Amino acid sequence: MPKVTIDGHTIEVPDGTTILQAARMIGGDVTPPAMCYYSKLKTSGGYCRTCIVKVTKGSEKDPRPMPKPVASCRTTVMDGMEVQNKTAPDLIDARNGVVEFLLINHPLDCPICDQAGECHLQDLSYENGLSKSRYEFKRREFEKIDIGDKIKLHMTRCILCYRCVKVAEQVCDTRVHGVMNRGDVAEISTYIEKAIDNDFSGNMIDVCPVGALTDRTFRFKSRVWFTKPMDAHRDCSKCCGKAVLYMSGNEVLRVSARKDMWGEVEDAAEGKPGWICNECRFEKKEVKDWTIEGPRAIDRHSVIAQNKYLDKKNLKIDVSNQKQIQEKAHN
Amino acid sequence: MGRKLLTQHINVPGIRNLETYRQHGGYDTLRKAFGMKQEDIVEEVKKSGLRGRGGAGFPTGLKWSFLAKPEGVARYLVCNADESEPGTFKDRYMMEHLPHLLIEGMAIGSFALGCRTSYIYIRGELMYVYHILQKAIDEAYAAGFLGKNVMGTGWDFDLFLQCGGGAYICGEETALIESLEGKRGNPRIKPPFPAIKGVWDCPTVVNNVESIMAVVPIVRDGGDAYAQIGIGKSTGTKLISACGHLKKPGVYEIELGVPVEEFIYSDEYCGGIRNDKKLKAVVAGGSSVPVLPAELILKTANGEPRLMSYESLADGGFATGTMLGSGGFIVMDEDTSIVKNLWTFTRFYHHESCGQCSPCREGTGWMEKLLHKILDGHGTLADVDLLWEIQSKIEGKTICPLGDAAAWPVASAIRHFRSEFEEYVRNPSAIRKDHHYYRVNNLNPELV
């Protein structure tokens, strides 16, 4: 079991754990943001570069620091590794740079975006962005595409995290979409706008960190913060049937999979991600279809989260360090 | 006159054909290799000190010895012939004239590494070279140098020639492997390195054309003899593709350690600057390495003469040095505009970025647009600072070295020629009347 120290917090983790996973085990501010990494999807991560960290000590055996910042989502922890995230100003500067790159071609149309309020990029730019853009040129634009009658692809907002491609590869039966072209005109596409017709294609909406893939049955119905999220389940022959209903009064406006504090789909059973099928997501929009369990508790990336900051109390914090921080805050 | 190990027979008429190639000692080295132990061949390459000729300069022998050798798993040797670095054209020239030298090198390398199948991944634009190579491979199959029971030794070896789609990024070894497997040419995230998991998830060595060709003289004459050529850790000969404002541009085989001044001005090599103009700047190793002004390329910061070797060119780090890179030697005379030249390079990297990771995908386009703005005379001094900041935010933050390759030229141009950028900002009208070699005719009015 290798031991890793991230920003002064030491934790022992199983072999093969990545730095990001270890940081998530510690929790709180130590965790680097991740836009493309998705623990439930194999081979995801490494593309967005927001999770970069500075490795100041490679391992007990080879204490040399790593020459460049590394993507924490794809770098495995070594015994004795020391990592800096929030404590390295040059790294924060580098991450701010990455966020700036992500934003230069993003339309920043949050007021009319369905993802607003639960958008990872919004959070990220709030935490790491500049107050104004230094990009003065025309932003890249794409036509909006309907992929199937239930999903809208708004490519202009896409940050090319490849998550939806991995969903198509690993969750759906066949992959009918992918990345076309290259460089800054690369786009997610079905090539001939072929409808994505697949029982699990709706999960692309859940994994999308921005508002590039949105639910056409929910588009412009309501702002998410006016809805009440409720845990609910139903017997479904295709999927686990565990979902979150976004309700307004007795109306079910949207159905999504249950997401954990990192914005990832929760496990329905041990080791089995709770992806939901398109029937549950798009067709079952009546209260009578569902057994409602109660209000949904925590969802990190959502303004509608109840007890949004509650989880931060459960941190495995190095108390001595915490005291110092408190003292500093008081002084 | 320096020794020629690769190009000695290049001007023999008909050397492309197997018959003529054999008359000049062709495939004798392969026969010699079969008489050696496989480990001994790797050992000879290690002893020779041969460094990867593709640009990074990683010792080839060391790379070979890193190859994982699990039981019952195939291994592959892949030749990276996707030469697309602007300013580099040595591999194309060699493959065009001496296709059999590459095939012989591939056979020796594959034998030494225990590969049964190997690939040559050639750039899509080089279709005529593809046909030359394919013809040579067919000849070699017919003569029994490839295929079943090579030269009666009982060793079966297949060599395939795979044509790329014409993307610069596929010269990056993991992107090359992806492309070779028929996928989108995106670089993989390392580790695992190709030596552990490469083509079809099997251990793989990817080598540049010139590195593989150099294996032939190394095995023929022995690693020690090869190591005696050159200077320090830069051993052997190197092909330099010299271009730009030279009297005699072309591909030259030099012994590493030739002074840069001699290489540019002597009649044996480039013969001086065209029209006897003054030297302004040199990009010493293909477009991605830092550009150096004349005084720094001829002499290091310590005042020692700079030599054509990995160490001497890198002397002084990026502050006052550069890299030997792939040997694409681009020379610019006093009339050249560094800013326009930089714009050309940046446009190239913008076009070739694969779009996988964000700093390179977004940053390369941003840099190009900013340079465009400056060239159009609408730039400000803040734009130059912003340009500097963008490149520093790209460098080292990307999956593959393309991000670095896009950032280094920008950094070095601003570092050494900042006054020129400022001239464009301060006095745009005077500059725009001036006719430069790299005249920009297709300015996009939308961005003005």
Boltz contact constraints between the chains, C-beta under 6 A:
constraints:
  - contact:
      token1: [A, 46]
      token2: [B, 189]
      max_distance: 6.0
  - contact:
      token1: [A, 47]
      token2: [B, 356]
      max_distance: 6.0
  - contact:
      token1: [A, 47]
      token2: [B, 357]
      max_distance: 6.0
  - contact:
      token1: [A, 48]
      token2: [B, 358]
      max_distance: 6.0
  - contact:
      token1: [A, 49]
      token2: [B, 357]
      max_distance: 6.0
  - contact:
      token1: [A, 49]
      token2: [B, 358]
      max_distance: 6.0
  - contact:
      token1: [A, 49]
      token2: [B, 359]
      max_distance: 6.0
  - contact:
      token1: [A, 49]
      token2: [B, 397]
      max_distance: 6.0
  - contact:
      token1: [A, 68]
      token2: [B, 396]
      max_distance: 6.0
  - contact:
      token1: [A, 74]
      token2: [B, 189]
      max_distance: 6.0
  - contact:
      token1: [A, 97]
      token2: [B, 393]
      max_distance: 6.0
  - contact:
      token1: [A, 98]
      token2: [B, 358]
      max_distance: 6.0
  - contact:
      token1: [A, 98]
      token2: [B, 359]
      max_distance: 6.0
  - contact:
      token1: [A, 101]
      token2: [B, 358]
      max_distance: 6.0
  - contact:
      token1: [A, 101]
      token2: [B, 359]
      max_distance: 6.0
  - contact:
      token1: [A, 101]
      token2: [B, 362]
      max_distance: 6.0
  - contact:
      token1: [A, 101]
      token2: [B, 363]
      max_distance: 6.0
  - contact:
      token1: [A, 102]
      token2: [B, 358]
      max_distance: 6.0
  - contact:
      token1: [A, 104]
      token2: [B, 362]
      max_distance: 6.0
  - contact:
      token1: [A, 137]
      token2: [B, 369]
      max_distance: 6.0
  - contact:
      token1: [A, 182]
      token2: [B, 354]
      max_distance: 6.0
  - contact:
      token1: [A, 182]
      token2: [B, 355]
      max_distance: 6.0
  - contact:
      token1: [A, 183]
      token2: [B, 353]
      max_distance: 6.0
  - contact:
      token1: [A, 183]
      token2: [B, 355]
      max_distance: 6.0
  - contact:
      token1: [A, 184]
      token2: [B, 361]
      max_distance: 6.0
  - contact:
      token1: [A, 184]
      token2: [B, 365]
      max_distance: 6.0
  - contact:
      token1: [A, 186]
      token2: [B, 355]
      max_distance: 6.0
